Amino acid sequence: MRLALGQAPAARLRRHRRHRQAPLQQRPPHDGHRHRTRAGPRRPGGRQRDPDHGDGGARPAALRTRRRALTVVGTRGHGGFAGLLLGSVSLRVAAHCTTPLMVVRGDQDADEHHRVLIGVASDADTDALHFAFREARRRGCALRVLHAWQSPAAPHGSHAASYHLSWDELEQLRKGAETVSQHAVAPLRETYPDVDVHPDTVCLGAGKALVEASRNADVAVLAAHRRPRHIGLQLGPVTHAMLHHAHCPVVLVPVG
């Protein structure tokens, strides 16, 4: 967590620890009744739980993030699965966060690569882009803006003829994909003239591309889209892939 705690001013940063059970508080006697504890409803077998920790502390922790500039969750995962970055409680916190949330391994420090990574699906991820630019400027490092796309001609090693696409059509798709990251950063270059930004495009699944790119990044930034008519964020397969397998801390920035 030493790495994570350096990401924001201490006065505005709150670190949430998982599985920290609140101490039971004794109530004074009242009207001749016996002492009781504020432990919440009983579970089968006589066990009691704190109502603030009924969801593993995830929902209360997420609600406390509303006024934070950055919330940091440290985790090593559960169940002995090698490579898992995120535990179940941290995953629920991520789904309900309302401000930027950083998820970082609690048992190792990241190597220094002097690079911030952001994955973009379109130029609509403005809030996440601003966060990434500011983070790169604060760190004094480069910013890689990565857009990943897959050719519809070969999802499983198939040939273009199977999909009736000519090589010219595939080339047009490639050029269109390359403009996504360029268009995304274009309006921000003047706002952050001191940031060394590198738009990039790869023909690969987004999750795999970002996980691989995270090997050479100090922190990765992702846009987390709010779900229409629902509470919380939409954590899709790309976000899950990064949260579970990234090689550097991951910051989710709520957008939409």
N, C-alpha and C positions, 0 to 999 in steps of 0.2 A: 504493500500500500504506500510505500514511500514515494514511488513514482506518481501515483494518482494524486497524492496530496499536494504535489507541486503544480497542479494544473490550474488552480484558481486561488484568488486571495482567501486567506484563512477565514476572514470575517464573513465571507459569503459562501463558504463551502461547508457542507455537512456530510459527513461520512456515515453511512448506515451499516451497522454490523448485524449479521444474521444470527439467529438462534441465541439471542441474548434475552433470557427470560427476565421479565421485570419482577423485582422482589414483591412478595405478598405483603400487603399493608393491613395492619390490624386496625379495626374500627373500635372506638371506645364503647364501653357498655352503654346501652340506651334503653330506658324503660324496663330495666330488669332482664333484658335479653342477653344471651351469651355473646361472647366475642365472635365476630365473623371475619372472613377474609374476602378481599375483592378479587377473587379468582375467576369469576364468571361461571357459566353453566358447567355442570358435571358431564364428563364423558362416561361411556359405559365402563364399568369396572371401578367406578369411584374416582377416576382421575378428573381434575379440574383444569380448565384452560383460561388464560387471560383473554377477554374479548378483543383486546388490541392485538393479540398475536394469533387469532384464530386462523388467519390465512398465512401463517408463517411470518407475520410481520410485514408482508408485502404491500397490502393495500394501505395501511397506516403510513408506512414509509413513503409510498408514492404520493400520498396526499400531502405529506410534509415537504415535498419538493417544489410546491407551487411558487414559493417566493425565493427559490435558490437560483443563482446564476449557473451552477453546475453541481449535480449530485453524483457522488462516486460510490459504486458498489464493488467491493472486493469479494472474490469468490474463487474456490478451487473445484467446484462441481461436487457431485455426490455419486456414490455407487461404484467408485473405483474404475470408471471408464476413462482410459487414457485419452488425453487430448480434449476433454470437455472443458470449456471455459466457463460455462454458466450453470449454476445450480437452479433448482426449481423456484426457490424464493426470489432470487435475482431476476429470473425470467418473468415472474409476475410483476415485480417492480418495474421492469422495463416496459411491460405492456400497459402500465397505468401511469407512467411518468408524464408530467406536463411541462417540464423544462429539460434542457439537455442532460443526458445521463451518461456517465462514463462507466464502463464495465472493464475491470482490470484484474489480472491474475493476482492472487494474494501471496503466491509463493515464489515469484521470480521477478527480477527487474528486466525491462526491455533493453535491448542493445540500442546504441545511438546510431541513427541513420540520417538524421538531419532532414527528415522528410515527413510531411503530413500527407495522408492519402484520403481522398474523398471519392466515393462512388456516386455517379449521377445517372439517373434514368432519362432525365429531360432537363430543360432549362427552367422547369417549374420548381425545382428544389432550392429556391432562393435562400431560405433561412439557413439551411444546412451549408450552402456555399459560403454565406457570410461568416458562419461560425468557423469553417475551415480556413478561410482567408485570414481571419483574425488570429486563429491559433498559429498559423504559419508565421504571421508577422510577429506575434509575441515570442515565438521560439527562435525567430531569425533563421528559418529554414525554408526549403523549397516546398511547393505544393503540387502534388500530382492529382489531376482531375481525370478520373478513369471512367470511361463508358464501355461496357461490354455488350456485345451483340452476338447472335448466332445466326449463321446462314440457314435459311429455311430449306436449302437444298440438301443438307447433309447432317441431320440431327443424330443419325446413328451410323455415320460413315457411308450414307447413300450417295448416289451420283446426282448431278444437277439434272440429267435427263429424266430422272424419276419424277421430278417435280415440274418438268417442262419449263425450266428457267435457262435462259442462255447465259453465257459468260458475261455478256454485256449487261444483262439485267442484274446479275450478281455484283458486277462492278458498281452499278448504280446504287445498289443496297449498301455496299461497303462505303462508298463516298458519302451517302446520306448518314450512315452511322458515325462517320468521322466528324461530321459537322456538329453532332450533339454536344460534345464536350467543349468544342470551340465556341459555339453559340452560348453555352452556359456561362463561360467565364468572360465573354466579351464585355458585358455591361459593368463588370466588377474590376476590370483592369485599372480604370481611372480612379476608382475608390481606394484601391490598394496598390498604388504604383510601385511600392517597395517590395512586393511579394514576387518571388521568382516562381511563376506558375507554368506548369507543363500539362496542357490538354493531351490526353492519350486515349486510344481506342484499341481494343483487342477483340478478336473473333473467338469468343469462348463463353461458356456459361457464366453469368454474372457472379454467382456464388463462388465458383471455383476461381475465377479471375481475381476477385477481391481477396480471397483467402491467400492466394499465392502472392499477390502484390503486397499484402500486409507483412510479409517476411522482411521487406525493406522499408518499413515505415515505423515511425515512433508512435503514431496514433492514427487510427482510421475513423472517418466521419461518415455517417449514413443518415439519410433522411428517413424518418419514421412517420408514415402518413396516418393521420387520424381517420377513424372509420366513420362514415356517414351514419347518423342516427344511433351511434353506439358510443359507449364510454371506453376510453382507452385507445391504444394505437394498434394499427394493423401490422403485425410482425410476420412478414412473408418469408418464403424459403430462403431468399438471399440474406435477410437479416438474421434468421436463425443460423445459417451457415457461418456467418461472421461471428456471431455471439458465441458459438460453440467451438469454432476452430481457428479463429484469427490468431496471428502470431504477435499481435500488439494490442494495446488497449483500444476499445471501440467506444465511440461516442454516438449515441442516438440523439438526433435533433428533431423534435416534433414539428411537423409541417402540415399545412392544409387546414 
